[in-house]
Amino acid sequence: MKLSHLKVGETGTIVAFTDLDMSVKLMEMGCLPGEVVEVERFAPLGDPMAIRVAGYQLCLRKSEADVIIIQ
Amino acid sequence: MDIKVALVGNPNTGKSTLFNRLTGLNQKIGNFPGITVDKKTGFTRLDATRGAEIIDLPGTYSLYPKSKDESIVFQVLADKKNNSHPDVIVLVADASNLKRNMLLYSQVADLGIPMVLALNMVDLSAKQGIEVDVDKLAEKLGIQVVPISARNNTGIDQLKQAVANTNKIATQNLEVDVNFLAPEAINAIKRHINADNDYYALQVLHQHEHLTFFTDQQQVEIEEIEQSHGFESAKVQAAETIARYKHLSTILSDVITDKGTAKKFSFSDKLDGILTHKVWGLAIFLLILFIIFNAIFAWSSYPMDLIESTFGWITAYGHEHLPAGMLTDLLLDGVIAGLGGIFVFIPQIAILFAFISILEDTGYMARVTFMMDKIMSKVGLNGKSVVPMIGGLACAVPSIMAARNIENWKDRMITIMVTPLISCSARLPVYILIISLIVPQETVFGIFSKQGLALMIMYLVGVIAAVAVAWVMKFIIKTKERSYFIMELPIYRMPRWKNVLYTMYEKSKTFVFEAGKVIIAISIILWVMASFGPGNRFEKIDQKYAAALADTARNTTHIETLVATEKLENSYVGILGHFIEPAIRPLGYDWKIGIGLITSFAAREAFVGTMATIYSVDGGDEDSVTIRERMAASVNSKTGLPVYTFATGISLMLFYAFAMQCMSTVAIVYRETKGWKWPVIQLVYMTAMAYVAALVAYQLLK
């Protein structure tokens, strides 16, 4: 399942990435395989989204969240 | 001897606050040679005998840069010959979010430069229930670790002491032995560039294309090594990041104790619930924009009037007391007038940046970006473009400076390119004058003034043009940088008022010194062109009116104005006005408007003043009723028809809406993009757009 498909308040564990370049940036920001992420909110127009990961709030576009596969 | 200390850290870790604490106002902004990135340096005393030059490097999450600003960090740390290369690195880390912050530590540490770790915001993390065992951490890392709170000014002296005590030889333990990631390639590079550090060699493999200190020959050779060993940059980087986080987990596992995860974000979360709410979030944002706009417009008018009248007074006083002559005129009407034109922007710059700095400090700016990104990214802009574009309603100069907050190069360039299309306050006097000439003082449906509606339409035209141009540029401007929107949303905090003051001071100073040079130069050129004419034309005019002026019984004010007008017509600027007349006739303008267009290049407001001089009326804005009457009465000498018809008026307003007639903006774009390429492109496209729009409007309406 893709991270972008989660609803507000739902959590998931990162298992893989579908885009290597993007995964490098995401991992630097603490989105590592095995980390638990929680969807905090979506922007008023539905994109981007804010997630809680590694103890802080990160926002990313849905297209970027698409590359994160969660469980 | 003074040592060089570099501050390195993630964004939002309080690095700038620490920098301000260490250096006070004793700081300056320069350039990193060859790269368009600001370099902030300052000086601090470490102890009685030793001082340190502090270099504030751009905030970054890793040594692998995502933007041009970030690329400077590795550039400086890698190149021992770079004059910013530090003797000691102070790595600033946010204690409340240590793991992510330590990734950068782990990378920097492996470069083998002496380091101190400053654990910032220890007070905040303690409140959140996170405790860091500083001694244990120091022992595990092999360096000094100093808990500080830059905001509350605690631990700063201990940090200075630690820097002073730092060994010349790096003591930190190797974080991750990266050799296993690409052993052959790393060893080949080490041999080739005679380096002994594995991680340095690995970084060279990754980003040598961006490193300016290698010669072309070296670049080719490094590229060959990369190719021949099948070095896969992204894969290796991913493996490295995973290895580093794994190592950090083991280091931090018994250093950090977290007791209060459950409720530590509740305040920020509640605030986010309101401030990024579908309805309330947007409403609050609009309200804040309104306050900022109003402040830039209304609050700044008092200091601006004061500055203008002060410079007016200096000029008048100088003319009375200095010996009359060309040098005096040049000094007063060229240099002093030019200086006045610069200083008058300071209030708007200071006010806009006070707001921006407060919004950033509190964490609200990140939310604005979050809310607006969807709309803005559709037209090639970025959530962060909102602030410069709103500020553009007041003045493009501080707004273009504010575009620096946009990390993505392409987004930033497009923002800079379109911001001057938003109708700024300098266009207002021009709009008002022309609308009063061509739009009758009537109301629609008995309530809306037609003139007010016309003014609003002009503002809308500017916004629509900016969005349209941004959308076009999205396809034209090419960049290798991929657009990311992976961004931290920092927790809400109170603004640091001292930082706000520093920002106001720093931005005003930068503007005065950097943009000022160009503005003064253009002012002097304009003055010379308006004050001299070819041959003996001026002397003839003087002779013509000498008798009338000598007659003390008559009031000579009117004659002096006649002399001034005739001289202006015969000056180089006037001749230029006649010269460009064929080009502007299709737009419905005569040579007098031509002069207005030329002097308006200095600043749009100059239009009203120039028209006043040309139509032989003393004074500026106050007399616009009389200028208006004279302009309304003026007829074309060839056709006998009125000059200011509806078609000419609309054409002229469209020209002012689109044309780049502001040397301060040109100067600031030059300064912000560090070259003439972008200001020239902007000047050309805006002028072309203005010409075409005015031409089409006039030809359709006449």
Interface residues (C-beta under 8 A of the other chain):
Chain A: L20 D21 S23 V24 K25 L26 M27 E28 M29 G30 L32 P33 E40 R41 A43 P44 L45 G46 D47 P48 A50 R52 A54 G55 Y56 Q57 L58 C59 L60 R61 E64
Chain B: Y61 S62 Y64 K66 S96 N97 K99 R100 L103 A234 K235 Q237 A238 T241 I242 Y245 T261 F265 S268 D269 D272 G273 T276 H277 K278 V279 G281 L282 A366 F370 M371 D373 K374 I375 S377 R482 Y484 F485 I486 M487 E488 L489 P490 I491
